[in-house]
Every structure is written in structure tokens, then in C-alpha cells.
Amino acid sequence: MSGREIDAGPPLEEAAMAPDPVVEFERWFRAAQDAGLPEPNAMSLATVAGDRPSVRTVLLKRFDESGFVFFTNYESRKGRELAANPQAALCFTWLELHRQVRIEGTVGKVSVEDSDAYYASRPRGAQLAAGISRQSEVVSDRNMLERAFAAAKEKFGDGEIPRPSHWGGYVLRPTRFEFWQGRPDRLHDRIRYRLEEGEWIMERLSP
């Protein structure tokens, strides 16, 4: 985070934090929503294949004790990397609150039923785009995409658009959390939770 002097955020005290990091995350997420931050569910997703890491921003669609869910193209770069190595990391950054949450874990696909249900809830244009996009592949120009979109629009008309098999959801099942709160003089608070034999261990890290 920035090395500039920042206003004091509320201190993080272990005794005041929830024993379950998902519960604590929900508190922080609701605070970001209540503060009116733009896209508080935007998160960086880091994946790796071989020795080449990559990161991009995706949107969190839901979370609970079972994990953190997002949707994308299974054949995209991130999809290919997750197929090769299901270990991944998320990062939520809420600069206005001087807060950051990092989450690490293992990623798997959600059920077909969950993917179908979310796809059906998307705007019609987003459904069409998901069907024609070969995400992360080289295209000759934008006109090619627009022609493919127009052809799909004509094909389906006002009818139902089935979810393409290459598009669906993932869930990251967390094994580590780190809650970061900016504090003056760079004496930031960092509280880590790590999963050990089914139990969450909380510990403070040096800033």
C-alpha cells in the first residue's frame, strides 16, 4: 500500500475480531457497501501457470462458508491456468477505508445448476457476448466481434439463450485470510487467519 501519511483507521484488535474469518470479511464487506464505494465486490484474482503469474479484476458474486464465487469463461487464460493449477489468491482493496483483504485458497467449478441459474439472471447482451467471446484469444479487429454478436442476436431472436459450455462459475475455498488496516506512521495492522486441521488460527503480522 502507499507509503504516504494516511489518516488513522480504526485499530484492529484480535479480541474484537470474529473467530471465523468469513464472518469478519462480511463485516468489512458490508462496511465497504455502506460507505458507498464503487464496486466494493471488485477483486483482483491472481493465478499462475508454470513460472508465469497473472492477475486481473473480476467481480465477487456471492460468498459464504463454502467459499467465494465468481463467473468467467472456462477457456480464458485464467480458466486454463486454474485447470493447470487450482491454487489462487484474491485481493479486495478499499482505499477510501484504508483497508485491504487478501484471501488464498483452492479453486473449483460450481455446479452446473448454479452456473445455469446465474447465467439466466444476466442481461441479454451479456449472455450473447459470453457465447461469442473466445476470451483471451487474439482477434483480427473489433468488427469481427460485432459481426459475431449481431449473428448471435439474430439467431436467438427473442428466444432463450442457453448457457455456453465454456462459461460458468468458480468457487475459491479459502485457507488463508489477511485483514490489513492502514494506520499512521506506517504502523499498519495486519491480522492473518490460517486454516490448520480444520481450525482457524489468528495471528498478528508485522507491517
C-alpha positions in Angstrom: 0.0 0.0 0.0 1.0 3.7 -0.3 3.9 5.0 1.7 2.3 8.4 2.1 1.0 9.5 5.5 -2.6 8.4 5.9 -5.4 9.2 8.3 -5.9 6.8 11.1 -8.3 4.0 10.5 -9.8 2.0 13.4 -7.2 -0.2 15.1 -7.6 -4.0 14.7 -7.7 -5.8 18.0 -7.7 -9.5 17.9 -10.2 -9.8 20.7 -12.7 -7.7 18.7 -12.4 -9.8 15.5 -14.6 -12.7 14.7 -13.0 -16.2 15.3 -14.3 -17.1 11.8 -12.6 -15.0 9.0 -15.7 -15.3 6.7 -17.8 -13.6 9.4 -15.1 -10.9 9.7 -15.0 -10.5 6.0 -18.7 -10.0 5.9 -18.4 -7.1 8.4 -15.7 -5.5 6.2 -17.6 -6.1 3.0 -20.8 -4.5 4.5 -18.8 -1.6 5.7 -17.5 -1.0 2.2 -21.0 -1.2 0.8 -22.4 1.1 3.5 -19.6 3.6 2.6 -21.0 3.8 -0.9 -17.7 2.7 -2.5 -17.9 2.0 -6.3 -17.9 -1.8 -7.0 -17.0 -2.9 -3.5 -17.2 -6.5 -4.9 -14.3 -5.9 -7.4 -11.4 -8.2 -6.5 -8.1 -9.0 -8.0 -7.7 -12.6 -8.9 -4.2 -14.0 -9.2 -3.4 -17.3 -10.9 -0.2 -19.0 -12.1 0.8 -21.4 -14.8 4.4 -22.6 -14.6 6.6 -19.6 -13.8 4.2 -17.0 -15.3 1.8 -15.4 -12.7 -1.1 -13.2 -13.9 -3.7 -11.1 -12.2 -6.9 -9.4 -13.3 -10.1 -7.9 -11.7 -13.2 -9.9 -11.5 -16.5 -9.4 -9.6 -17.4 -11.4 -6.5 -21.0 -12.6 -6.9 -21.5 -14.3 -3.6 -19.7 -15.7 -0.6 -20.4 -17.9 2.4 -18.7 -20.5 4.5 -18.2 -22.7 1.3 -16.2 -20.0 -0.5 -16.1 -17.0 -2.8 -17.8 -17.3 -6.2 -17.1 -15.6 -9.5 -18.1 -16.4 -13.1 -16.0 -16.3 -16.3 -15.0 -18.1 -19.5 -13.5 -21.5 -18.7 -11.3 -21.3 -21.8 -9.8 -17.9 -20.9 -6.3 -17.5 -19.6 -7.4 -17.7 -16.0 -9.6 -20.7 -16.8 -6.7 -22.5 -18.4 -4.4 -21.6 -15.5 -6.9 -22.7 -12.9 -7.2 -26.0 -14.7 -3.4 -26.5 -14.6 -3.1 -25.2 -11.0 -6.2 -24.6 -8.9 -4.3 -22.6 -6.3 -5.3 -18.9 -6.5 -5.5 -15.7 -4.5 -8.0 -12.8 -4.2 -7.4 -9.2 -3.1 -10.0 -6.7 -2.2 -8.7 -3.1 -1.9 -10.9 -0.4 -0.4 -8.6 2.6 -0.5 -11.2 5.1 0.9 -11.4 3.0 4.1 -7.6 2.3 4.1 -8.4 -1.4 4.0 -7.3 -4.5 2.2 -8.3 -8.1 2.4 -6.2 -10.9 0.9 -7.5 -14.4 0.5 -5.8 -17.6 -0.6 -7.2 -21.0 -1.4 -8.1 -23.7 -3.8 -10.5 -23.1 -6.7 -13.1 -25.5 -8.3 -16.1 -25.1 -10.5 -19.5 -24.5 -9.1 -22.3 -26.9 -10.0 -23.9 -26.8 -13.5 -27.2 -25.7 -11.8 -25.5 -22.8 -10.2 -23.9 -21.7 -13.4 -27.2 -22.1 -15.3 -29.1 -20.0 -12.7 -26.6 -17.2 -12.7 -26.3 -17.1 -16.5 -30.1 -16.8 -16.8 -30.1 -13.8 -14.5 -27.6 -11.9 -16.6 -28.6 -9.1 -19.1 -29.4 -10.5 -22.5 -26.5 -8.6 -24.1 -24.1 -10.2 -21.6 -25.5 -13.6 -22.4 -24.9 -13.1 -26.1 -21.4 -11.8 -25.5 -20.5 -14.8 -23.4 -21.5 -17.1 -26.2 -19.5 -15.5 -28.9 -16.4 -14.5 -27.0 -13.3 -16.7 -27.1 -11.8 -14.8 -24.2 -8.0 -14.1 -24.2 -7.7 -15.3 -27.8 -6.3 -12.9 -30.5 -8.9 -11.4 -32.8 -8.3 -9.6 -36.1 -10.3 -6.5 -35.1 -13.4 -5.3 -33.2 -15.6 -5.6 -36.3 -15.2 -9.4 -36.1 -16.7 -9.4 -32.6 -19.5 -7.1 -33.6 -20.4 -9.3 -36.6 -20.4 -12.4 -34.4 -22.6 -10.6 -31.8 -25.1 -9.5 -34.4 -25.3 -13.0 -35.8 -26.0 -14.5 -32.4 -28.6 -11.8 -31.8 -30.3 -12.7 -35.0 -30.0 -16.4 -34.3 -31.7 -16.4 -30.9 -34.2 -13.6 -31.6 -36.4 -13.2 -28.5 -35.9 -16.9 -27.5 -34.0 -18.3 -24.6 -30.2 -18.2 -24.9 -28.7 -21.4 -23.5 -25.5 -21.1 -21.4 -22.5 -21.9 -23.5 -20.5 -24.9 -22.1 -17.3 -22.8 -22.0 -18.8 -20.3 -19.5 -19.6 -20.8 -15.8 -18.7 -20.3 -12.2 -15.8 -21.0 -9.9 -15.6 -21.0 -6.1 -12.4 -20.3 -4.1 -12.4 -22.3 -0.9 -10.2 -20.2 1.5 -7.3 -21.5 3.5 -5.8 -18.1 4.5 -7.1 -14.6 5.0 -5.2 -11.4 5.8 -7.0 -8.2 7.0 -5.0 -5.1 6.6 -5.9 -1.8 8.2 -3.9 1.4 7.4 -2.6 3.2 10.5 -0.4 6.3 11.0 3.4 6.2 10.8 3.2 3.0 8.7 2.4 1.0 11.8 -0.4 -0.7 10.0 -2.4 -3.5 11.5 -2.3 -6.9 9.8 -4.2 -9.9 11.1 -3.9 -13.2 9.4 -6.1 -16.3 9.7 -4.8 -19.6 8.5 -6.6 -22.9 8.4 -4.9 -25.7 10.3 -6.5 -29.1 10.8 -9.9 -27.6 10.3 -9.4 -24.8 12.8 -8.8 -21.1 12.0 -5.6 -19.8 13.7 -5.5 -16.0 14.1 -2.1 -14.2 14.4 -0.7 -10.7 14.0 1.8 -9.9 11.4 4.4 -7.1 11.4 3.6 -4.3 9.0 
